[in-house]
Amino acid sequence: MSAATRLRRLSEKDEIIVFEKGPFVSFANCGLPYHISKTIKHRSQLIVQTADDLRSRFNIDVRVNSEVTHIDRDNKMISVNHDDQQEKLYYDKLILSLGSSPVIPKIEGLHTQSNIFQLRNIPDLDNIMSHLDESIKTVAVLGTGFIGIEVTENLIKRGFSVNLIERSNQILPNLDIEMAQSITNELIKNDVRINTGTTINKVSRDILYLDNGMSIQADAVIIAAGIRPNSDIAIAAGLKVGPNKGIVVDHDFKTSDSNIYAIGDVISVIHQITEQETLIPLAGPANRHGRQVADAIHGLSIKNKPEIGTSIVKVFSKSAASTGINEKQAKQLGLNYHVTHTFSYHHASYYPGATQVMMKLIFTNTGDIIGAQAVGNQGVDKRIDLLATAIKFRLKVDDLPELELTYAPPFGAAKDPVHISGYVAENIINSRSHNIQYNELENYRRDGYLLIDVRSSQEIRAMGLINGFINIPLEKIRDHINQIPKDTGIIVSCATGQRSYTAERIFINNGFRNVKNLDGAFSLYQLMYPQNIVK
């Protein structure tokens, strides 16, 4: 509706007609999962505006339960089905805001069951709510994107037993695996059963047969296995679409027909980092598209910059957010890149309630920021919003420490987590530090590197030690440095990487040339390989 209301604000003369296939023209689809647990208590809170509201406030002719079934481009005419009655209308300009639909996998027996649901709109929500009665005990959720994860959390809060099923080897595939691991642990802590690397082969009443040979009992199944653009009517009209079936548009959202525009989930957009066509079905960009297309139709200039896909999800007490591309994508693109993992408090550590934000920064050899991810209990949104802004406006890693941010102990730190990410990345770019990743450590161990943990002995006793490391507290490094040959390969670690960087510099400044810092240090390694921790 952002396009229609912006059009009206630009002109009182335009005749604006909106056709909506369903009964609700404007609703908070991102809030739907939270009504399952009654976190959002009343269904009415999810309805943003009604057809009557839009008619009275904006003089917009809104026609619900009206499906556009055909576009006649030659005659600039559409066919509309309303209550099984066909109507044809002419248009001067046509905006396609068709959205997206859930991908329904081809699963034997799926379409014969009455306990299979999806969640994209208010009628879907009503269907789920009417079936979640006392006879339902266990629910399976297929897919671990945002909708799948949010539905899972709210089903657990409502008291159901939940099985998550994910085809890939991790949940939240938009994150890299180590960043998703913290969310996996949070789900397990809240009694969610997770099945990754598998999918459903067959459904028979309340039994799901997985392709790994397992079977799961489920009284209900919610499908959240991805979405696809609703571009069928555009394809039938001969409009150009991309390989992903998204409608191809130009800078002003014009399709291959100059009188037809398209916006939102249904269009193919250019990703700023990859410079390739992609789908970014997110509410923020879709709302911006609506405003911009109205401006473009009225001859106003618009920016419409390439997109970077900034998103966030809440998972019980934690949040996970990302922007730009992830490391998997960077590898697929063949980019030369670096990554850093940092653990920093979301506000001053001495102020009550401080919690750590785990951040991952991905950047090129020239310091261009191409992606960022963050996981934590608090402050995740702020940091990824900052880094999304940095990426959007092409700041480099050495610009991050220059950001002037609000600071007082209850709100932040004098060195914000974003500043710290910038400092660490700057050290790597300038070869003041050389880091290795948690999944590379075993190779260095086999090559005979000396592995040194510089935490205090008290920390080692309390938290354990990575197998193969020896403990030399940071304050004792200089006392032992002459006992180590200068040509020794050394890996240093601490709790998060900060003290081990100091140790790295001590070694380097004393003539050692083959010293590396374990990125993310003990905190990250323990997250991924808890079985390799010796206590």
Residue, then its C-alpha position, 0 to 999 in steps of 0.5 A: m500500500s505504500a505505492a498507492t498512498r504515496l501516489r495519492r499524496l503526490s496527486e489528488k487527480d490520480e484515479i487509484i484502484v488497488f486489487e487484493k486477492g485476499p480479504f486483507v489489504s494491509f496487514a503485518n505479515c512479519g508479526l503473524p508468528y507472534h500471535i500463535s503464542k499470544t505475544i501479540k494478543h489480538r488478531s486485530q493488532l495485525i491488521v494495519q489498514t482496512a479497505d474502508d480506512l484507505r477509501s476514507r483517508f486517501n480516496i483509494d478504491v480498494r477492492v479485496n477478494s479480487e484477483v487479477t487473472h490476465i494482463d492484456r498489454d496490447n490493449k492496456m487492460i486487466s481481467v479481474n475475478h471477484d466472487d466468480q464474476q469477471e471484470k475487465l478494466y483499462y489502465d494507464k499505468l499498472i503496478l505489480s506488487l504480487g509478493s511471494s508464496p511459500v515453496i511447497p516441496k514435492i512430498e509423497g502424501l503431503h497434499t492428502q493431509s489436513n494437518i499441513f499448514q503454511l503461514r503467509n497471511i491472516p487466513d493462514l494464521d486463522n487456519i493454524m490457530s483453529h487447529l492448534d487445540e488440545s489434541i495437538k501435542t507435537v508440531a514439525v516445522l519444515g525449514t529454518g529460515f526466519i519464518g520457520i525459526e519464529v514459528t518454532e519459538n512461538l509454538i514452544k512458548r505455547g507449550f507444543s513439542v517442536n521438531l525442526i527439519e532443515r535440508s542443509n547442514q545448519i539452521l538459518p542458512n543465510l548465516d555462516i555455520e559458526m554464527a548459526q551454532s549459537i542459535t542452534n544451542e539456544l533452540i536446544k536449550n529451549d527443548v527444540r529438536i533439530n534435524t539438519g541435513t535431511t528433509i521429509n520424503k513421505v507423510s502418512r497421517d501423523i508420521l513423517y518419514l525423513d530421507n535419512g531413514m528416521s521417522i518423526q511423529a507430528d500432529a501438525v506440520i508447518i511448511a516454511a521451506g522458502i518462498r518464490p516470487n508470484s510472477d506467473i501472471a507477469i510471465a504469462a503476459g510476456l514480461k521479462v523475468g530473471p533466472n530466479k523468476g523475479i520480474v526484471v525492472d529498471h532503475d525506475f521499476k519499469t518492467s520490459d513494458s514501459n507502462i507496467y511497473a513492479i515492486g517488492d518480493v516479486i522483482s529481481v534486484i541487483h545485489q550491491i556486493t555481487e552485482q548480480e540479480t537476486l531476490i531480497p524478499l524483505a519488508g524494508p526494501a518492499n516499502r521503499h520500492g512502493r514510495q519510489v515507484a510512485d515518485a518515478i511515475h510522477g517524474l521525480s528522480i529516485k535513488n533506488k540503490p542496489e540492495i544488500g539484504t539486511s535482516i534480523v531474527k529473534v530466537f528466545s533470548k538471543s538475536a541473529a542479524s546479517t547484512g551483505i554476503n556471507e562467507k559461503q557466498a564469498k567463496q562461491l564468488g571466488l573473492n579474496y577476503h578476510v574474516t574476523h570474529t570478535f566478542s565485545y560487550h554491548h554496553a560498558s562491561y562494568y554497568p549491570g546487564a552487559t552481555q557479549v555480542m559475537m560479530k563476524l566481519i567479512f572484508t576484502n584485501t583492500g578493506d571493502i566491507i562485504g558482509a557482517q553477522a552478529v549474534g547476542n542477547q542485546g545490541v545485535d540490531k544496532r551493530i548490524d544497522l551500523l555495518a549495513t550503513a557502512i556497506k551501503f555507503r561503501l565505507k572501508v574497515d578503517d572508517l569504522p573506528e572513525l564512527e562517532l557513536t553515542y556513549a554512556p555506560p548504560f547504552g554502549a562502550a567507548k570502544d563500541p563492538v563496531h569500532i573493535s571490529g574495525y580495529v581488528a580488521e585494520n590490523i589484518i589489512n596492514s599485516r600487524s596481525h595474522n589470524i587463522q580460523y577455528n577450522e584451520l587449527e588442526n592443520y597447524r597442529r599437525d605442522g608442529y606449531l607451538l600452541i599457547d593460551v595466554r589466559s590466566s591459570q584461574e580461567i583455564r581451570a574454570m573454562g578448560l583448555i583447547n586440546g594441544f595448547i599449553n598455558i603461558p599467561l600473558e604477563k609471563i610471556r616475556d619471562h619465557i620468550n628466550q626459551i622459544p627458538k625464533d623460528t618456531g611457528i606459534i599460534v596464540s589464543c586467549a578468551t576472545g582474541q584481544r590478549s592473544y593479539t597483545a601476545e602476538r605483538i610481543f613475539i613479533n617485536n622480539g624477532f619471531r616471524n611466524v606467529k598467528n592469532l586464533d581468530g575468536a580464540f577459545s570462545l569461538y573454538q569452544l562453540m564449534y568443537p566443545q569435544n576438544i576442550v580439556k578440563 
